[in-house]
Amino acid sequence: MTTNSDPTETNSTETNWAVTYDADPITIRDPVAEALCVLEPGDPFVVTYEDVVKAAGHSCPTAAGAFRIAQVGLDTLYDDERPVRSEVEVVAAGPEDDPTYGVTTRLLSYITGAAGVDGFGGLGGGYGGRKNLLTYDGFDAESADPTFRLRRTDTGETVEVRYHVGEIPGGGPALGNLQSILEGTATDDERAAFGESWHRRVQSVLTDDRLFSVRNVTTD
């Protein structure tokens, strides 16, 4: 085991990524991290799409969609301000056991900190708490598209973000190579063709604003 005398180096990790993405990061303040001297006051955590991939364990249109739902929703809610963990409530239109809503909401929780009954209760009487800020089946969506609401608990402002999954570009025949990849029979060319096609779709989710619509809503 080796040690490094520079404390800034202890957090650096290296991953041999086989793909790179073009996606602006999300910056979000965390009052608890500031209070416990993880961050200087006012400094944000920087959450990249690669961070979300690590949390999900894979990269796909659902993971990319969760990242973008958080990004466009927080950008609308906070405008020129930095969003704040413990002040963002996440409400999903669908149930927890739905394959899309379950995965997407878990990643939204990772980014925003919003959690259910198992969430962090906060420091000294609730400071920075995230418990009970995450709700499933919280409203009726106007379409079958994955739809989420993000609410600022400090102002009550709420936005609704819809992810138009039906408009994601197709991947072509190369996506059919997945089965042979899983079986271990794919050639290098088949694997490369699948990867290029798969990640091109993911990249389109990360950069095509037309796949997402956001509107301000009034809630009770």
C-alpha positions in Angstrom: 0.0 0.0 0.0 1.2 3.5 -0.8 0.3 6.8 0.8 0.3 10.3 -0.5 1.1 13.3 1.7 -1.2 15.5 -0.4 -4.7 15.2 0.9 -6.2 16.3 -2.4 -4.8 13.2 -4.1 -6.5 10.7 -1.8 -9.8 11.2 -3.6 -8.5 10.6 -7.1 -9.4 7.4 -8.8 -8.8 6.1 -12.2 -11.2 4.1 -14.4 -10.4 2.6 -17.8 -13.4 3.9 -19.6 -14.0 2.4 -23.0 -16.2 5.4 -24.0 -16.2 9.2 -23.4 -19.3 11.4 -23.3 -20.0 15.0 -24.0 -22.2 16.3 -21.2 -22.0 19.3 -19.0 -21.8 18.4 -15.2 -24.3 19.3 -12.6 -23.2 21.4 -9.7 -25.1 21.2 -6.4 -24.4 22.5 -2.9 -24.7 20.2 0.1 -25.2 22.0 3.5 -24.1 18.9 5.4 -20.9 18.5 3.4 -20.2 22.2 4.1 -20.9 21.9 7.8 -18.7 18.9 8.2 -15.9 20.6 6.3 -16.0 18.3 3.3 -16.6 21.4 1.2 -15.9 25.1 1.8 -19.0 27.1 2.4 -20.7 27.8 -1.0 -18.6 25.4 -2.9 -20.6 22.7 -4.8 -20.2 19.0 -5.5 -19.7 18.4 -9.2 -21.8 15.5 -10.5 -20.8 14.2 -13.9 -22.7 11.8 -16.1 -19.8 9.4 -15.5 -20.7 9.6 -11.7 -24.2 8.6 -12.6 -22.9 5.7 -14.7 -20.9 4.5 -11.6 -24.0 4.7 -9.5 -26.1 2.8 -12.0 -23.4 0.4 -12.9 -24.0 0.9 -16.6 -24.7 3.6 -19.2 -28.0 3.5 -21.1 -30.8 5.9 -22.3 -32.5 5.5 -18.9 -29.4 6.5 -16.9 -28.7 9.4 -19.3 -32.4 10.4 -19.1 -32.2 10.6 -15.3 -29.1 12.8 -15.5 -30.8 15.1 -18.0 -34.1 15.2 -16.0 -32.2 16.4 -13.0 -30.1 18.8 -15.1 -33.0 20.6 -16.9 -35.2 20.5 -13.9 -32.6 22.1 -11.5 -31.5 24.6 -14.2 -35.2 25.8 -14.5 -35.8 25.8 -10.8 -32.7 27.6 -9.8 -31.8 29.7 -12.8 -28.5 31.4 -11.9 -28.4 30.0 -8.4 -26.9 26.7 -7.3 -29.4 24.0 -6.3 -29.1 22.8 -2.7 -29.4 19.2 -1.5 -32.0 19.0 1.3 -34.1 21.7 -0.5 -35.1 19.6 -3.5 -38.1 17.4 -3.4 -38.5 14.7 -6.1 -41.9 13.3 -7.0 -42.3 10.5 -9.6 -45.5 10.0 -11.5 -45.0 6.2 -11.5 -44.5 3.4 -9.0 -41.2 2.3 -7.4 -41.4 -1.2 -9.0 -41.7 0.1 -12.5 -38.5 -0.7 -14.4 -38.1 2.9 -15.7 -39.4 4.8 -12.7 -37.5 2.7 -10.2 -34.0 3.1 -11.9 -34.6 6.8 -12.9 -35.8 7.8 -9.4 -32.9 6.1 -7.7 -30.4 8.1 -9.9 -32.4 11.3 -9.2 -32.0 10.6 -5.5 -28.3 10.1 -6.0 -27.9 13.5 -7.7 -30.3 15.6 -5.6 -30.1 13.8 -2.2 -33.9 13.5 -2.0 -34.7 10.3 -0.2 -37.7 8.5 1.3 -38.2 7.2 4.8 -34.7 5.7 4.8 -33.1 9.1 4.1 -30.6 11.1 6.2 -32.5 12.9 8.9 -30.1 15.8 9.2 -27.7 17.3 11.7 -28.7 18.7 15.1 -32.5 18.9 14.7 -32.7 18.2 11.0 -30.2 20.6 9.4 -29.6 19.4 5.8 -32.0 16.5 6.2 -33.2 14.6 3.0 -35.7 12.2 4.6 -39.2 12.2 3.1 -38.2 14.2 0.1 -38.8 11.4 -2.4 -42.3 10.2 -3.4 -43.6 7.6 -5.9 -47.0 7.7 -7.6 -47.2 11.3 -6.6 -49.4 12.7 -9.4 -51.1 11.6 -12.6 -48.9 12.2 -15.7 -50.5 13.4 -18.9 -48.7 10.8 -21.0 -46.9 7.5 -20.7 -43.6 9.2 -20.9 -41.5 9.1 -17.7 -42.5 12.3 -15.8 -41.1 13.8 -12.7 -41.7 16.9 -10.5 -38.9 18.7 -8.7 -39.9 21.2 -6.0 -37.9 23.7 -4.1 -38.8 23.3 -0.4 -37.6 26.8 0.4 -39.8 28.6 -2.1 -42.4 26.0 -3.2 -41.6 26.5 -6.8 -42.2 23.3 -8.8 -41.3 22.1 -12.3 -42.4 19.1 -14.2 -40.0 17.4 -16.5 -41.1 14.9 -19.2 -38.7 12.5 -20.9 -39.9 11.8 -24.5 -38.4 8.3 -24.7 -40.3 7.4 -27.9 -38.3 10.0 -29.7 -34.8 8.6 -28.9 -33.1 7.7 -32.2 -33.0 4.0 -33.1 -29.8 2.1 -32.8 -30.0 0.0 -36.0 -29.2 -3.7 -36.5 -26.0 -3.5 -34.5 -28.0 -3.5 -31.3 -28.9 -7.1 -32.1 -25.4 -8.1 -31.3 -26.1 -7.8 -27.6 -27.2 -11.3 -27.3 -24.1 -12.8 -28.7 -22.1 -10.4 -26.5 -23.9 -11.8 -23.4 -23.3 -15.4 -24.7 -19.6 -14.7 -25.3 -19.7 -15.5 -29.0 -19.5 -12.0 -30.4 -16.6 -11.1 -32.6 -14.5 -8.0 -31.9 -16.2 -6.3 -34.9 -19.7 -7.1 -33.6 -18.8 -5.8 -30.2 -17.4 -2.6 -31.6 -20.4 -2.1 -33.8 -22.8 -2.6 -30.8 -20.8 -0.2 -28.6 -20.8 2.5 -31.3 -24.5 2.2 -31.8 -25.4 1.9 -28.2 -23.4 4.9 -27.0 -24.5 7.1 -29.9 -28.0 6.7 -28.6 -26.9 7.6 -25.1 -25.1 10.6 -26.3 -28.2 11.8 -28.2 -30.1 11.7 -24.8 -27.3 13.8 -23.2 -27.3 16.5 -25.9 -30.7 16.7 -27.6 -32.9 19.1 -25.7 -35.9 18.1 -27.8 -36.1 14.8 -25.8 -37.2 16.8 -22.7 -39.9 19.2 -21.9 -40.1 21.2 -18.7 -42.9 23.4 -17.4 -43.7 25.2 -14.2 -46.6 23.7 -12.2 -48.7 24.8 -9.3 -49.2 22.2 -6.5 -51.3 22.2 -3.4 
